[in-house]
Amino acid sequence: MNDWPEAWSDDNRGGRYGRGRASAQPESARVMRQVRRGRPAPPGQGAYGGVPQQPQYVDGGYDSGYNTGQVYGGGGGGGGGDGYGPQRPAPDWRRRVKWTAITLVTVLLVTTVATYFWADSKLNREVDLSKVIERPEKGEGTNYLIVGSDSREGLSDEDKKRLRTGSSEGKRTDSMMILHTGSNGPTLISLPRDSNVEIPTFKGSESGKTYQGTGRQVKLNAAYAEDGPELLVRTVEFNTGLHIDHYVEIGFAGFANIVDAAGGVEIDIPQDIKDTKSGADFRKGKQTLDGEEALAFVRTRYALAGSDLDRTKNQQKFLSALANQVATPGTVLNPFRLYPTMGAGLDSLIVDKDMGLFDLADMFWSMKGVSGGEGTSMNMPLAGSSGGNLLWDKDKVKQLVNQLNNDEKVTVTGD
């Protein structure tokens, strides 16, 4: 019996069907459409990352993929793959640089603001210049009264012995200077502690009581010992006619701590110095002094021919060198040195209530200018002495004060 469809015979099969097959079903009956599971892959991307899908049965025949451009290595409408999946976009370097710069600027700004408020909070604003009465008119530029006191506050008994400060109670002025800053460079003027001055009428800093002047003549450092910074400012202004804008004071311990925090200060000592009272023992020449040695150097006077006048010159020289050391990139750009130096300095200074960080920075940069030859350093002009007190040359002092008040170049010379 012929099992083939009607009108078909073994002779009609041609070469398309195998002979002697166990099954009597035509070969075409076993052809199935390609079964694909899941979501179709996008054009140009096969199931294995860029390999095109297998040919599928379409309208009675196989579609090899050429009709739609699906060939190995790419396809029509494909995404330009590399054969292993979608290509990662190239990095946007311009965007990365922009955000890196923004981050760095933000960090720098936050650090700067935080440092400012930290430093500002550490200033000891204890001196009230509003208590000073009958003040001269303010001139051009800015005048700082810089005072070094012999305060032992913060020193242990061991420190006092090591630094040879003694153990006197209270505090007195060891040095006094006027620093003028303006358009013609800084001028640093030392006021010898033994200068003969008149104590004027003043208001007590604590009592608020007015004390009438009697023409009493004393050494300048006695004004500080009598009623502190406010009377000292009042006395300097009365005897010079120069308006003092800001007051800055530092004691023994603070001075030594600043020098140590700065890593020492290099200075050229002009002569051999040996003084058993201050502890100074130096050879002539350039050397770096630590805090203890620096304090001995600026306090020495008995081993110097000019006594207090030579000491004031050494003090000017050292303070200028210290300011120059603090203002170097090695300190300013090194946080491990900058913050300890700032901390030691700010903890040690006593300033007036209106003193700000920018004023303090102006003072230090001006001191640096003096050491760099951009300014002038001098002692107050003297006319001799009387009873151990140093007398100022009144004519020269008047000329000097006029030049400072008008912010003119200083031509007056001192001792």
Secondary structure, 3 states (H helix, E strand, C coil): CCCCCCCCCHHHHCCCCCCCCCCCCCHHHHCCCCCCCCCCCCCCCCCCCCCCCCCEEECCEEECCHHHCEECCEECCCCCCCCCCCCCCCCCHHHHHHHHHHHHHHHHHHHHHHHHHHHHHHCEEEECHHHCCCCCCCCCCEEEEEEEECCCCCCCHHHHHHHCCCCCCCCCEEEEEEEEECCCCCEEEECCCCEEEECCCEECCCCCCEECCCCCEEEHHHHHHHHHHHHHHHHHHHHHCCCCCEEEEECHHHHHHHHHHCCCEEEEECCCEEECCCCEEECCEEEEECHHHHHHHHHCCCCCCCCHHHHHHHHHHHHHHHHHHHCCHHHHCCHHHHHHHHHHHHHHEEEECCCCHHHHHHHHHHHHHHHCCCCEEEECCEEEEECCEEEECHHHHHHHHHHHHCCCCCCCCCC
